[in-house]
Amino acid sequence: MLPVYSVGLIVIFLSGRDQRLGDMFAGTVVVRERADEAPSFSETFSDPTRDVAFTRVQPRTDIRADLSELTTSEMEVVESFLRRGWDLTDRQLLWMAWRIALPLMYKLKPAYTLEKFTYEGFLEEILDGYQGRQKFLN
């Protein structure tokens, strides 16, 4: 007789996304790190243009907000999302951008043009603005 955890391992191997049974029911995403392909810390952060968090995907849009209310931990979440966005499906990307942007929008109450607005674009704009603000403060 197989131990109970063996069923979980079999499900992981049979899943095309390496999900456990609980992951499948909860709708969670399994993120795989590719350490052998990843650049070193110094390679990644020595040149900010190489950091994918700062690579714009959405067109620039005019968003006006007081970014001084943002905390470092909030911006770390935004950066982490923008780095990992490349590994998500379009649906996952939209959902995660909405989940991260909405509380920040309630906090900042930004002014923006609705026709060009996307949640991902909003996150890109506030990251860009926050980084620019930090350069002037240091």
Backbone as a ProteinNet text record, in pm:
[ID]
protein_1_A
[PRIMARY]
MLPVYSVGLIVIFLSGRDQRLGDMFAGTVVVRERADEAPSFSETFSDPTRDVAFTRVQPRTDIRADLSELTTSEMEVVESFLRRGWDLTDRQLLWMAWRIALPLMYKLKPAYTLEKFTYEGFLEEILDGYQGRQKFLN
[TERTIARY]
84.6	0	88.9	54.8	132	100.6	204.3	176.8	94.7	23.2	-65.3	11.3	131.4	205.4	245.8	248.5	281.4	176.2	50.7	-56.1	-28.6	14.6	47.2	160.8	263.6	376.6	334.9	250.3	202.6	123.3	37.9	-41.3	50.6	155.4	250.3	315.2	358.2	424.4	327.8	201.9	104.2	51.2	61.8	14.5	112.4	60.8	146.6	209.4	157.3	206.4	271.4	303.1	364.9	281.1	149.6	61.3	25.5	16.2	-37.4	-188.7	-253.3	-399	-461.3	-407.9	-457.6	-436.8	-324.2	-299.6	-404.4	-440.9	-541.3	-675.8	-716.7	-845.7	-844.3	-733	-724.2	-695.9	-653.9	-623.4	-492	-400.1	-271.8	-177.7	-75.7	23.2	153.6	213.4	343.2	449.8	539	644.9	775.1	839.1	966.1	1080.8	1178.1	1299.5	1397.5	1458.9	1559.8	1696.6	1750.1	1874	1990.6	1995.6	2108	2103.1	1984.5	1971.1	1970.7	1951.3	1936.8	2071.5	2074.1	2196.9	2224.1	2347.6	2382.5	2319.1	2315.8	2258.7	2329.2	2462	2536.6	2512.4	2497.8	2468.1	2330.8	2235.9	2099.6	2087.3	2146.9	2123.5	2234.5	2338.1	2441.4	2393.2	2300.9	2246	2093.8	2030	1885.8	1803.9	1858	1780.6	1766	1849.3	1838.3	1733.1	1692.7	1593.3	1456.5	1393.5	1266.9	1154.1	1169.1	1066.7	1057.7	1166.6	1169.1	1150.3	1119.6	1091.9	944.8	915.7	775.8	710.6	590.9	510.7	392.6	333.5	217.2	261.1	181.7	216.5	210.9	294.2	293.4	157.3	114.5	-12.3	5.3	-73.9	-62.4	-139.2	-65.6	-126.4	-66.5	-154.3	-108.7	-150.1	-49	-75	42.3	15.1	120.6	184.8	301.7	367.7	440.3	442.8	512.3	443.4	317.8	245.9	280	348.6	383.4	496.4	486.9	592.5	688.2	804.5	903.5	849.1	779.7	726.6	619.9	538.6	439.7	508.8	615	686.2	762.3	805.7	870.7	771.4	645.3	542.3	522	515.6	497.5	615.1	737.2	856.3	855.5	823	821.7	718.7	601.3	498.6	547.1	604.7	647.6	762	844.1	949.2	889	790.6	732.1	623.1	577.9	469.7	497	622.1	659.3	628.6	617	591.8	443.8	356.7	214.3	138.5	26.2	-61.5	-127.4	-189	-255.5	-363.2	-438.6	-544.8	-487.4	-383.4	-319.5	-258.8	-198.4	-136.5	-240.6	-353.8	-459.9	-512.9	-534.3	-589.5	-492.1	-365.9	-266.1	-244.4	-239.7	-223	-339.1	-460.6	-578.8	-569.5	-529.1	-519.2	-415.9	-308.1	-202.6	-236.9	-291.4	-317.6	-433.4	-538.3	-658.4	-634.3	-566.5	-542	-454.7	-361	-275.7	-356.8	-452.3	-538.3	-627.3	-679.2	-758.6	-674.2	-549.8	-460.7	-420.1	-383.9	-329.8	-437.5	-552.1	-658.5	-602.5	-543.7	-477.8	-578	-531.3	-606.7	-545.9	-631.8	-582	-687.6	-644.2	-734.2	-783.5	-912.5	-970.6	-945.7	-944.5	-928.7	-797.2	-691.9	-560.1	-521.2	-608.6	-572.9	-571.4	-464.4	-459.2	-397.7	-431.9	-375.5	-225.2	-180.9	-37.5	34	-24.5	33.2	39.6	-64.3	-64.5	53.4	76.1	187.3	321.8	333.4	456.7	479.9	373.9	386.8	427.5	363.5	399.7	539	581.6	718.1	817.4	790.4	876.5	881.5	765.7	759.9	826.7	806.5	866.4	1018.4	1068.2	1212.7	1273.1	1206.4	1254.5	1255.9	1153.5	1145.4	1256.7	1285.5	1391.9	1528.4	1551.8	1679.1	1698.9	1588.9	1599.3	1613.5	1563.3	1572.7	1708.9	1779.1	1908.9	2019.7
-118.4	0	124.4	222.3	346.4	439.3	506.4	607.5	722.3	794.4	902	1008.7	1044.4	1150.5	1109.2	980.3	933.3	978.5	983.7	1030.9	1175.4	1256.5	1396.4	1408.5	1326.6	1330.4	1288.8	1189.2	1142.8	1253.9	1324	1433.8	1544.2	1575.9	1679.6	1640.5	1516.5	1471.2	1466.1	1436.8	1428.4	1565.3	1662	1797.3	1864.9	1929.2	2000.2	2124.6	2170.2	2292.9	2266.2	2140.7	2100.7	2140.9	2133.5	2171.3	2050.6	2074.9	1974.7	1973.5	1877.1	1868.2	1994.2	2038.3	2160.1	2283.8	2289.3	2400.7	2405.2	2287	2281.2	2333.9	2292.2	2336.3	2483.5	2532.3	2672.1	2767.1	2713.2	2798.9	2872.7	2821.1	2887.8	2858.3	2941.1	2929.6	2881.5	2781.1	2732.5	2807	2873.9	2950.1	2873.2	2846.3	2774.1	2871.5	2864.7	2944.8	2867.3	2934.2	2869.8	2926.3	2875.7	2929.5	2920.3	2814.7	2799.6	2902.3	2956.2	3055.1	3198.1	3212.8	3346.1	3417.4	3547.9	3624.6	3644.4	3674	3698.2	3829.2	3849.1	3970.9	4094	4091.1	4208.5	4233.5	4128.5	4146.2	4209.5	4167.3	4217	4362.5	4399.4	4532.3	4632.7	4592.1	4688.3	4781	4734.2	4813.1	4808.7	4917.9	4915.1	4884.4	4907.2	4879.1	4728.8	4647.8	4502.8	4444.7	4519.4	4471	4473.7	4357.3	4349.9	4425.1	4453.9	4532.5	4672.7	4719.5	4854.4	4853.4	4738.2	4727.8	4756.9	4861.2	4899.6	4807.6	4763.3	4681.5	4764.9	4838.7	4920.8	5059.1	5122	5258.1	5354.2	5455.5	5556.1	5622.1	5649.6	5718.4	5821.7	5924.3	6032.9	5996.8	5962.9	5932.3	6029.1	6103.3	6201.6	6155.5	6142.9	6098.8	6140.2	6156.2	6186.5	6055	6025.1	5897.4	5894.6	6007.2	6009.9	5921.6	5885.3	5799.7	5651.6	5615.2	5475.3	5431.2	5309.3	5254.3	5170.7	5147.7	5064.8	4924.2	4869.2	4732.9	4727.6	4830.8	4833.4	4834.4	4911.6	4919.6	4790.3	4719.3	4590.3	4490.2	4496.6	4409.7	4443.5	4573.4	4615.9	4568.1	4588.6	4544.6	4394	4320.6	4174.9	4128.8	4189.9	4154.3	4183.7	4301.3	4337.8	4247.9	4198.2	4103.4	3968.7	3924.3	3791.5	3791.6	3908.4	3916.8	3843.7	3832.2	3764.5	3615.5	3560	3416.8	3383	3484.4	3462.7	3461.5	3394.3	3401.4	3539	3575.6	3706.5	3721.1	3616.8	3620.9	3637.6	3562	3573.3	3711.8	3764.3	3896	4003.8	4000.8	4098.1	4088.7	3965.8	3946.6	3994.9	3957	3997.7	4148.8	4209.5	4354.6	4424.9	4375	4432.5	4420.1	4300.3	4275.6	4365.1	4394.8	4478.8	4626.7	4664.6	4805.6	4862.1	4784.6	4837.5	4899.7	4831.2	4895.3	5020.8	5018.4	5136.4	5252.8	5221.4	5326.2	5387.3	5303.8	5356	5447.5	5411.5	5490.1	5621.5	5616	5732.6	5822.2	5762.9	5835.4	5912.1	5838.4	5903.6	5962.9	6061.7	6115.6	6053.5	6006.2	5939.9	5946.8	5921.1	5916.7	5774.4	5755	5620.9	5546.6	5616.4	5549.1	5472.6	5522.9	5460	5379.3	5371.3	5311	5158.9	5099.5	4956.1	4943.2	4838.5	4819	4796.7	4720.3	4696.6	4827	4907.7	5038	5129.1	5124.9	5202.9	5163.9	5032.8	4985.6	5026.9	5020.1	5064.9	5213.5	5292.9	5437.9	5472.4	5408.4	5445.1	5395.7	5283	5237.3	5336.8	5380.3	5477.4	5607.5	5656.7	5780.3	5767.3	5653.9	5630.6	5623.4	5552.8	5542.5	5680.3	5759.7	5894.2	5981.2	5967.5	6043.3	6003.1	5873.5	5824	5879.6	5893	5946	6089.9	6165.8	6304.8	6317	6218.6	6222.4	6178.2	6095.7	6044.3	6141.5
0	0	0	-81	-91.6	24.9	79.5	182.6	121.7	206.1	161.9	83.3	127.3	58.3	-83.4	-110.5	-245.7	-346.3	-304.1	-391.8	-431.5	-334.5	-362.9	-462	-446.4	-539.6	-679.6	-687	-818.6	-886.4	-811	-866.6	-917.8	-843.1	-886.1	-1018.2	-1029.5	-1152.2	-1271.2	-1246	-1354.2	-1395.6	-1306	-1336.1	-1431.1	-1531.5	-1627	-1566.9	-1452.3	-1389.2	-1253.3	-1224.5	-1097.2	-975.5	-989.2	-880	-794.8	-663.4	-573.4	-589.3	-531.5	-537.6	-475.9	-364.6	-299.5	-385.8	-459.8	-551.2	-660.8	-711	-818.2	-769.9	-650.7	-597.3	-559.4	-508.6	-465.8	-581	-694.4	-809.4	-794.7	-713.1	-694.1	-810.1	-820	-926.7	-865.6	-925.7	-881.4	-960.9	-890	-955	-938.7	-1050.3	-1047.8	-1067.7	-981.1	-995.5	-1081.1	-1173.8	-1258.2	-1218.9	-1110.3	-1054.3	-1151.7	-1232.2	-1324.6	-1438.1	-1470.5	-1576.4	-1523.2	-1393.9	-1336.5	-1325.7	-1357	-1338.8	-1190.3	-1157.9	-1017.6	-971.6	-840.8	-783.5	-838.8	-841.2	-888.7	-1037.3	-1117	-1260	-1280.1	-1200.6	-1215.8	-1174.6	-1062.9	-1008.9	-1037.5	-1109	-1144.8	-1254.8	-1337.4	-1447.2	-1436.9	-1390.9	-1369.4	-1494.5	-1612.6	-1733.2	-1756.4	-1691.9	-1706.2	-1613.8	-1512.6	-1418	-1486.3	-1504.5	-1577.2	-1508.1	-1378.8	-1310	-1370	-1430.5	-1486.8	-1638.7	-1694.8	-1837.9	-1859.6	-1932.4	-1955.5	-2056.5	-2023.4	-2112.3	-2162.3	-2071.8	-2103.8	-2153.2	-2238.3	-2281.4	-2163	-2167.8	-2060.8	-2053.9	-1933	-1912.6	-1802.6	-1808.1	-1711.6	-1585.1	-1480.5	-1351	-1250	-1185.5	-1086.8	-947.4	-859.9	-722.8	-635.8	-506.2	-409.8	-366	-422.7	-396.1	-261.6	-189.8	-61.1	42.9	17.9	112.1	96.1	-11.3	-35	56.8	104.5	189.5	105.4	159.9	91.8	69.6	167.5	152.2	43.3	29.1	-79.2	-215.3	-225.9	-353	-382	-278.7	-299.8	-360	-317	-373.8	-521.3	-553.3	-692.6	-777.8	-729.7	-804.2	-825.3	-719.8	-729.4	-832.9	-830.5	-928.6	-1070.8	-1092.8	-1227.8	-1276.2	-1185	-1224.2	-1262.6	-1189.5	-1211.2	-1316.9	-1358	-1455.1	-1584.2	-1620.1	-1744.3	-1738.7	-1618.9	-1602.8	-1588.5	-1591.4	-1570.2	-1702.8	-1701.9	-1818.7	-1819.7	-1930.2	-1938.1	-1830.8	-1810	-1708.5	-1567.1	-1537.5	-1406.1	-1387.7	-1493.8	-1489.1	-1458.7	-1527.9	-1503.6	-1361.1	-1314.8	-1181.4	-1073.6	-1086.8	-987	-989	-1107.5	-1116.9	-1047.8	-1068.6	-1004.1	-852.9	-806.4	-660.8	-593.6	-662.4	-604.4	-619.6	-734.2	-762.2	-680.9	-660.3	-597.5	-459.3	-365.4	-235.2	-247.5	-342.4	-362	-418.6	-504.5	-560.2	-451.7	-362.1	-250.6	-162.6	-143.8	-59.3	-126.1	-254.1	-324.6	-385.6	-419.1	-489.3	-609.6	-706.9	-820.3	-920.2	-992.8	-1106.2	-1231.7	-1321.2	-1442.1	-1551.5	-1672.8	-1787.3	-1803.7	-1798.1	-1799.9	-1930.6	-2044	-2173.2	-2184.5	-2124.6	-2136.3	-2013	-1913.8	-1786	-1792.4	-1735.2	-1705.6	-1566.9	-1496	-1362.3	-1369.2	-1466.4	-1482.5	-1516.1	-1603.5	-1637.3	-1516.2	-1431.8	-1308.4	-1220.3	-1205.4	-1122.6	-1182.2	-1314.7	-1379.7	-1355.2	-1364.1	-1344.4	-1201.4	-1102.6	-965.2	-929.4	-985.3	-961.5	-1020.9	-1143.9	-1210.4	-1130.9	-1089.8	-1011.5	-876.2	-811.6	-679.9	-690.1	-791.8	-811	-839.2	-923.2	-952.4	-828.1	-746.3	-621.2	-525.9	-518.5	-429.7	-472	-602.9	-650.1	-601.4	-599.5	-556.8	-404.9	-331.5	-185	-134.3	-211.2	-164.7	-193.7
[MASK]
++++++++++++++++++++++++++++++++++++++++++++++++++++++++++++++++++++++++++++++++++++++++++++++++++++++++++++++++++++++++++++++++++++++++++

